[in-house]
């Protein structure tokens, strides 16, 4: 149980970091190209990434029985 909880935290932090970095990058690009180097697109992009990461973490912790990326193979036993 503790190992499973730790894995959820690891996935949560990694997913949030990726989403925040992506939002930050998109915000910087929009700031430079379209909004004359204003700071609000960067803050908005980072905030959207943080919100998406938080929402995914919340969903992950509320679904205790969901398996992430595990395949369960059922072996067919021959009964004679």
N, C-alpha and C positions, 0 to 999 in steps of 0.2 A: 504494500500500500504506500509506504513512504517513497519507494523508488518510483512508483507511478506518479506520485505527486511531484517529485523532483523533475521528472521528464516533462510534465505539463508546464512547470515553471520555465524550464529550458526552452521549450517550444514557444512559450508565450513571450519571453524576452527576445529571442531570436527573431520571431515574426514581427514584434513591435519595432525592433531596431531597423529591420529592413523597410517596413512601411514608413517610419519616420524619415529615414535617409532618402527614400524615394520621393516623399512629399517635399522634403527640403530641396532636393535636386530639381524637381519640377518647378517649385517656387522660385528658385534662383534663375532658371531658364526663362520663365515668364517675366520675372522682374527685369532681367537684362533686355529681353527682346521686345516686350510690349508695354511695360509700365515705367520706363525711364528710371530704372534702378531704385524704385521705391522698396521699402522693406515689408510692406504688408503682404505681398504675394508669398514671400518666404515664410512669414509667420503663419499665414493661412495654410500653405502646403504642409508645414510641419504639424500644425494642429489637426488637419485632416488625417495625416498619417498616424498621429497619436490616438485619435479617436477610433480609427479602424483597428489599430492594434489592441486597444482596450476592449473594444467590442468582441474581437475574436478571442481574447483571453477570458472574458466573462462567459462566453458561450462554451469554451473549452472546459472551464471549471464547473459549469452547471450540468454538463453531460458526463456523468461518471462512468458510463458503460460503453462509451464509444472507443473503438480501437483505431489507432492512427497508423496506417501503413503496415499492418500486420496481415499476413495471409494465413488462413487456417486451412490446412490440407486435411481432407477426410480420406482416410485409407479404407479401401473396400476390402473387407475380410471375406474370405471364401468359407462359407459354411457348408459342409458336406454331410 
